[in-house]
Amino acid sequence: MDLQNIAYTFAQLFHNFGSVTVVGGSICALASYRTGAVSRGLTWIVLIGWGIQALSGSAFGAISYFHYGKFPDIKGIALVALGVKILCSTIGFTFAASQLFVNFSIKSNRRIGFLQCGIGILALSSAAVLRWFS
Amino acid sequence: MYSLSILRLALIVFFSSLAMANQAKIEISSPLDKAKIDIKKESQLIYNLTLGNGADHAHAYIDSKEIAILRKMKGSYTLAPMLPGAHVICIKMVNKNHTPIGVDRCISVTVE
């Protein structure tokens, strides 16, 4: 069995579960805001999810660099999609962290929750574009 | 003793399979290296790929700019009109993650 494929498989595994955590967690968190309470537990899950996304996404490039001394050769639409994913992770992580450590009103938290859902869905959609346009 | 024999057999099979694994190879049959291309005529990049060394497909380039992703092992690709002058056409083998694996074939052409 090829070690390189095993490494890519693990990166993909974490990346897939990261996606589920980010989108699913954001939707559940949004649902919890309707009751008025801000679920810190769910926000932590979303924050960790974004962290996993960033780390596992970087792992794809790192594995390529480790094996061949080069990063994946992607261009055009695929590169834009990758940029969107990186931006989504950065914004999503920042929003989740700010929800945990800044005392926002319930209304603001709900707005951020909507944004989190949108960013998660955008990141997931960009993944599809990256997959099929590269 | 029995388990050592099994281990030895497993190692032989493993290393034999490594030795027998295909070496990635790229052949470009058209245009030929150092060929002159008529600017008015449409030209085809005709290639033949052999997978191996972790290669999954290939990327084609003109002057280091990616022009196509080649997934067929044998085929052709219509080259877009190029400016007059010397150009380098390359095909590079890449893995499933689109990383060049170090196997490539480049030809030089002159468009007139």
Boltz contact constraints between the chains, C-beta under 6 A:
constraints:
  - contact:
      token1: [A, 60]
      token2: [B, 97]
      max_distance: 6.0
  - contact:
      token1: [A, 64]
      token2: [B, 97]
      max_distance: 6.0
  - contact:
      token1: [A, 64]
      token2: [B, 99]
      max_distance: 6.0
  - contact:
      token1: [A, 68]
      token2: [B, 99]
      max_distance: 6.0
  - contact:
      token1: [A, 68]
      token2: [B, 101]
      max_distance: 6.0
  - contact:
      token1: [A, 70]
      token2: [B, 99]
      max_distance: 6.0
  - contact:
      token1: [A, 70]
      token2: [B, 100]
      max_distance: 6.0
  - contact:
      token1: [A, 72]
      token2: [B, 97]
      max_distance: 6.0
  - contact:
      token1: [A, 72]
      token2: [B, 98]
      max_distance: 6.0
  - contact:
      token1: [A, 72]
      token2: [B, 99]
      max_distance: 6.0
  - contact:
      token1: [A, 73]
      token2: [B, 59]
      max_distance: 6.0
  - contact:
      token1: [A, 73]
      token2: [B, 98]
      max_distance: 6.0
  - contact:
      token1: [A, 73]
      token2: [B, 100]
      max_distance: 6.0
  - contact:
      token1: [A, 74]
      token2: [B, 98]
      max_distance: 6.0
  - contact:
      token1: [A, 75]
      token2: [B, 66]
      max_distance: 6.0
  - contact:
      token1: [A, 134]
      token2: [B, 98]
      max_distance: 6.0
